[in-house]
Amino acid sequence: MPQNSLPGSPSPGRSISNTTPQLPGSAGFFFLMTLLVFLLAGGCRSLTESSGWDFHFSDWIPDWTAQSWFNGSSDDPRYSMGYEPDYVHWFDHFVFVRGSRGQVLRLQRMGDAPPMMLAQDNGAEKIYKVRKEDQQFFRKNGFAILSGGPFLWVDPGLKARKRSRQFRDWMNGYKDNEILERILNHLARQHPTLAQRVRIGTSVQDRPIYALRISRNYSPAKKSLMFNSGHHGMEVLSIDYSLDVACLLLNESCYPHSIYMPTDLRDYILNNFVVWIIPMVNPDGLHRFWNHSGYMGRKNANGVDLNRNYPFYWKSWNNLASSGSAASYKYRGPEPGSEPETRAMMDLARKHRFLMSFSFHTYATRVLFPYTADGASNPYPDPAKYFASTIARHGISYRTTRQYEAARKLYSVDGTDQDWLYHELGTMALIVEGSMSTPSWENALKSIAGMRPVSLASLENLKSGPRLELEITDPSGRPLPEARLVLNSRTWFEQENWPRADQNGKIHVFLVPDETLYAEIQAPGYRSRSFRMQCNKVCVQRFQLTPTR
Ligand SMILES: [Zn+2]
C-alpha cells in the first residue's frame, strides 16, 4: 500500500482542545455529530516508521479495492455491510507532533514506540504525523502536540505522485493545483477531438482557473452543462467528483473502480451538449490548504467565501446566512460578485446559459436544490425539487450515519451560486455535497464511487426528461433569440427572467411529471402563440411566429 494512502480504519482518539478548526462547508454541527457518533474500529496497521518510506507505484490499487470491490466475495465484513463508520476527516485519525533529533533517537532506542510518519524535517527539529490515540504517549515523551499543519503533512505522498510521469499516479490521491493542471492537460491531449482545456479566469493571486470543455463536434450552438468543484478550496475531495464526470465522458479509467458510462447515454450527452468541467474554482484556497493549514483554504485570497458572493439574495435579511466580517468563514465580500473567481463563473454562465449545473462540495451528503436562501420562493410546480429528488436517491454514502437525500437547505445561506444560476438563467443548479470531507484516500475512493450514480442519474434525467426543447423561428426559419415563454400554469414569486430563448432561438424548460403547461410564446414584433401541453419525456417542438405586420 502506498504511504500516501492513509490507513482505512484507525481508532479515533480524543479531540485536541486547543484546536479551533475552520470547518468545511457543512459546518461545525456535522463535525460535532460525527465525533459523537463515532464507532471505534480496529487498529491502524499500515502507518509505519517513515524515515525513508517507500512509494510503490505498482501497489497503486489499495488493498480494500482488490479484496472487497473487484472480487465481490470477500470475507471483509465491510463488503456485506456496504458501509463503514464515519471516518470522514483526516483529523479524525491523526495529529502532528514536533520533536528534537534527540527525542526521536530516544524513541527509536525504546524500540516499541507507536508508529510515526515524518511530515517535515527541519534538520534539528522534526514533525511527525501520528495516530490520534497515541498523542498522550508523545506528549509524555516531550513532543509538542501541534494544533494543525498544512495538508501536505497529512498527505506527504503528493510529492512522490508529482515525481511520477504516470497519469494513474497523479490520479491516485488528493490533488493540488499543479497536479490538477497536469491531469487536465493529459486528458485534453489524449482526447483532442473531445476535450479542450480552457482558461476561464484568474484568481486573486493570479492563479489560472481552468475548465475542461468536453463535447463531440464542439459547436457553440449546443446547450451547455457544468460540473464544478472547489468554491471552497479546502474541499479537496470535491475535485475528484468533477474529474470522475470528465473521465466517464472520455471513457477513461481514472480510478481503481472506474466504470464505463452506458454507450447510449454517453453518445447522447456528447452529441447534444457541451460539458464544462471546472475542478477548482478557488485555486488560491487550494494552495493555502496544501501549504499552510489543512483547516484553511475555504475562502479565496481576499478572505471571501465565494459561495456567499453571488448577487441573488446577497446580504439578505437573514444575518445568519453570511457575514460582513472579513474574519468570518462565511464572509460575503464587500459587494455582490466582488471576487474575480465569482465573476469568472458568472461570465461563463451568462455566455453559455448552462442548462444544468452541479457545484460539488463536501460533506453533508445532500443534493441541495434552489432556492436555498431563506425567504426566496420557488416557482410552483417546482421542477428543481423533482430533479434533485430523482437523482439523490442513487447516491451511496458509504457511511453508517448519513445517506444521500435531496434538500432545500442545510442551514441558512445567501449569495450562493446555485440560487443565482436558477434565478438568472433557469439553470437546474444543484449544490451536491459529497459524503466525506478529507478521509483516507481509500475512503475517498468510496465516496467518489458513491457520487458517480448521482452524476450519471442527472445525465440520464437530461436524456429521459421530462423537459421541453422549443425552437422558435420566423416564417423564413431564422431563429428568434428575443423570444420568451410565458408559463401561465406556473406561479412565480421572484421575477425570474426565464424561460427565454438563447442565441439560437431555443428555449429549454424542465418539467414535473404530468404537469400540464399553459404557455404562450412571445417575441417583440411577432404575434404571440399559445399552447397547452403535457410532456413526460424530452419533447422537441418547433414554433414559427408571424410578424404583426
Ligand atoms: Zn463547501
Residues whose N, C-alpha, C, O or C-beta is under 5 A from the ligand:
A	BS01	ZN	G25 H232 E235 H361 T362
